Structure formats: structure tokens, C-alpha cells
């Protein structure tokens, strides 16, 4: 692994001058970007994979996130032989998808330019230069692939006002799931990757320190409530017309119906049609588990 990290640093260092020019370029606003939001373990990864597979969109791929400080330059170079098209498959491990072209949450990119913890961010605390870099990276990817950008990164559920300031035309897809299923799935994630039920998993809202001695399930409920509350608050400020809600239960039962609903919403709101490119499974009801 050490040699891979060395290669990544060398590539990003060598591409730094090109990346600087690309992120300072004046890009034309074309397609409104799409952000998937909601609590962790709510089915957002499956939704992300389905939209990326079904429609011609662009996103942070696993390949791009090997070089988060040179996202645009590596993408422009690799686009000569690699499209932004995900593999045919819907497996994932706690948000991580397989394959170089698999949709990536973009953690490496977001953590590079925005504070890691807590995940709540006041837009006024982020510099204009950082906002412009994020904006131009997304608009640059859209220019390379001639398609709308989509991303799913759970902490961004607490950053909607920031995203809306950077992208005034952004569209938000909120995914919901039976709360008891969400709580149980987060608890399993704590056991699997956080050294036990007391370990914290995923989104860290402000004030987390105050409840760390509480029962793990109370912590998880608090976490989900804070995320839902932030989404409700910010959607009221941004405008509820930019939000569409999709249920996980409906998604696994009839993926095509739910994605048609999203495409219709995007078209009515933005005036752009999401172009179909691949068929998707008729149902996940017997196989999808979180």
C-alpha cells in the first residue's frame, strides 16, 4: 500500500499546475447538480448506483478519488479511454462500491476542502476560494462528460445551505427508510467497523460529545433526528420545491418507477431530461439488505 500512496502523491504533485488552471477556469452553468441526502444506512448507496447506472450522469468515481487533489486533471486525461459509466452490479460495503468506475461517495474530495468534524458547516465560514473550487470541479466534470453531476455523501445532509449557495440550482433527493431499520443497521455497522456498539458511525452532528455516555441506541436516534432536523430546516430556507423524497421500500420494490419519478421531477424543475442509458433490475425486494 505504501508504494500506491507514493504514486498518488507524485501524480497529484505533477498535475498541480494543470489542476490549478482547470479549477480557475470560468465554466458555464449547464445541468443542475443532484445531491442524495438522508441518514446513513437508509439505502442512499443503492439509489446512487441505480441513478448512475440508469441515466447518463457523471459522479466522483473510485478512480477519481485516488487523486482527490487532482480530480479535474486526472479526469480529463483518463476520459480519453475511460467514461463515467458504472459497472452492472449493485453490491456495496458501507457505501464503498467495487470497480474503478464505481460511484464513490467522494469522502477524499470533501474532506480535503471542508472541515471533517463536526459535519455541520455554516456557509459563511467557508472561503470564497473554496466554494469556487468545489463549484468549478463539479462544473468541470459536467463539461467533460456532458451530463449532470450526482453525488451521495451522508455528511452533506448537514451542509445543504452551503451546497445551495455554491449551486443555486441544485436538486436534492432525500431518501427515507423505516426508522427502526435504519437504527438497527447503524448499530450493526458500529459492531462491524467501529470496534463495538459504542463506536461512532458516519455523520457527526455538532453536539455529539454531549451524548457519548448515553445508550448506543439513544445516540443513534439522536444522530438520525439531528440529520432529519437539519434537512427540514434547510429545505425550508432553500425552498422545498428543490427536494424530492424517495422511500427505500419503494425503491427496492419498483426501482424503475422510483427513478422515473426522479427523472420527471428533474425535467419539470430544471428543463433537462435525464438520458436513459442502461436497464436496471425490476426489483430488489428479495435481495437488497442493509
N, C-alpha and C positions, 0 to 999 in steps of 0.2 A: 504494500500500500504506500510505502514511503516514496518509491520512485514515481508513482502516479501523482502524488501531491507535488513533487518537484516539477514534473512535466506541466501540471496545471499552472503552477506559479510562473514558469518560464513562458508558457503560451500567453497568459494574461499580461505579463510584463511586456512581451514583444508586441502585443496588439494594443497596448495602452494608447499610443498616439492615434491610431485609427479609431479606436473606441471613443476617444475624446472628440474627434471630429464628427463622428456619427451622432453622438448624443447632443451635440450642439447645433445640429442641422435643424432648419425650420421645416418641420413636416406638416403636411396638410392633414387636417382632421377629416377622416373619412367615416369608417364604421365606428359606432359607439361600442366601447369595450363592454364585456359581460363579466360580472363577478358573482360566483356562487358563495352564498353565505349560510350560516346556521351553526348550531352547536356541533362539536366533534362527535363522531360515531352516529351521525344522522343519515348517512347514505350519500354524502356530498361527493365522495370519490367516484362512486358508481355513476352518479349524474354527470360528473366531469368527463369520465370516459365515454359515456354514451353520446353526449353532445359533440365531443371531439371526433368520435367515430362516425356519427350520423351526418354531420354538417361540415362544410368547408370552413373551418376556423383555424386560427393559429393560437399557440399557447407556449408556455415555458416547457420545453421537452427535457427529458432526463439528460440528453446530450448537452443542451444549452447550460444546464445547471452544473455541469462540470467546470464551467468557466463563467461564473456569475458576474465577475468584474469586466468581462468582455462579451457580454451577451449579444450585442448587435453585430460586432465584428466577426465573431465565430459563426453566427447565424448566416450572415451574408456570404461568407466563404463556403460554409457547408451546404448552403442552398443550391449550389451548383450540382450536387449529387444527392442531397437529402431533403425531401419535402417534409412539411409539418403534417404528418399523417400517422395516426396511432395504429398499433398492431390490432389484429382481430382477436380480442380477448378482454376479459373484464375481471381478472384477478388483481388483487392488491393486498398489501400488508400494511395496515395502519397508515393509509394514504400514499404509500410508495407503490408505483406501478412498474412492470417489467419493460425492458427494451429501451434502446436509445431514443426512440421516438415516442415513448410512452409519455402521457401528460404528467408533468411534475408540478408539485404544489408551489414551487418557487421559493421555498424557505431560504435558500442560499442568497437569492436576489434580495428578498425583502429584508432579511436580517443584515445584509450588507449596508443598506441605505437608511433603514429605520431602526429605532431602538428596539431591542429584543424583548425587554421586560420592564414594566408591565406592558401589555399589548395595547392598552388604551392610549391613543395619541391625540392630543389637541392639535388641530391643523396649524395653529399659529406658532407652534414650537418647531415646526419643520421648515427648513430654509427654502427659499425660492429656488436655489440651485438644485436642491434635492428633488423638489417637486418637478422641476423641468426635466431632470434626468429620468425620473420614473415615467413621466409623460412621453418623452421622446423615445425611450426604449420601447414602450408599447406601440406608439405610432410607427416607429421604425420597423417593428416586426410585422405590423399590418401592411406596411408598404412592400416588404419583401415577399409576403405570401398572398397579398391582395385578398385578405379575409379578415373578419372580425377577430379580435383577441378575446380569449376566455381564460379565467384563472379561478382556482379554488385554493385558498389558504385560510384555514379557520381563524387565525388571529385577526385577519382583515375584517371579520364581523364586528370588531370593536373600532374600526377605522373608517367607517362609511363616510363620515363628513370629510375626512381627508381625501378619500378616493373621489368623492363627488366634486371637491374643489379642483383636483387635478384633472378630472374627466367630467365636466358638467353634463355630458350626455350619457354617462354610464348607465348600464342596465344591471339590476340586481335580481338574482334568482335565489329566493330563500327556500331551503329545503327543510321540511319538518318530519318528525317521526314520533311515534308513541313515546312519551317521556320516560316511562318505565323501561322501555327497551334501550333508550339512549343511556339512562343511568347505569343499567346492568352492563352495557357494552363498554362504557368508560371504566367501570370497576374492573372488568376483565382485562382491559388494556393496562390499567395500573398494575395488576398482578403479573402480566406478561412482560412488560418492558420498563416498569418503574420500581422494581425491587419491592413489590408488595402493595397492598391497598393504600398505604399511607403516602405513597409517591404521587406526585402531581403529573397529570397527563394533559398535554395540549394547551389550549388557550388559558392565559394567565391574566385575569382582570385585575384592575387596581383594587387593593384591599385584601388580596389573597392572604397576606400574613396574619390578618386578624382572625381567620377561621381555621388555621392549620392544626389546632388542637381539637377541633370538632371531629365527630364521627365521619369516616370517609364518605359515606353516602350523603351526609349533610353537606359536605364540601362539594360533592358532585352536583347536588341540587342547586347549591348556591352559584356554582360556576355556570350552569345552564341558565339559571334565572338572570344572572348578570348579562349574559350574551343576548338573551331574548329581550331584556330591558333596553340594552344599547341599540339593538336593531329597531325596536319600536320607537325609541326616542329619535334616532337619527333619520328614520324613514319619514317621520312627521316633519322634520326640518327640511329634508331633501325634497320630499314630495312622494307620496305613496304611489303615484302613477308610474314611477320608475321601477317598481317592485312587482314581482310575480312570485307566488308561493306554490311549490310543488311538494306533494307528500311522498315520502319514501314508499309507503304502502301502495300508492297508486303507481309509482314508478316501476316497482318490481312486477306488479300485476299486468300493466299495459304500457311498456316503455314508449312505444310509438305514439300513443295517444298523448302522453305527457310531453314528449318532445315536439309534437305538432302544436301543442298548446303554447310552448315556449316560442317556437318559430313564428306562430301567428301573433303573439304578443310583441315580439321584437319588430316584426314587419309593421304592425299598426303604429307602434310608438316611434320607430326610427325611420321608417320608409325604406328599409333594406330587407331583402329576402335572404334568409339563411339557405344557402345552396346545398341540397342533399348530395351526398357522395357515396355512402355505404348503407347497406341494410343493417338492421340491428335485431337482436333476438325478440321474439314475440312476447316472451315472459321470462321473469327470473323468479317467479313465486315459489318454485320448489328448490332453487339452488342458492339464491342470494342470502347470505348470512353475515351479520355484523356482530 
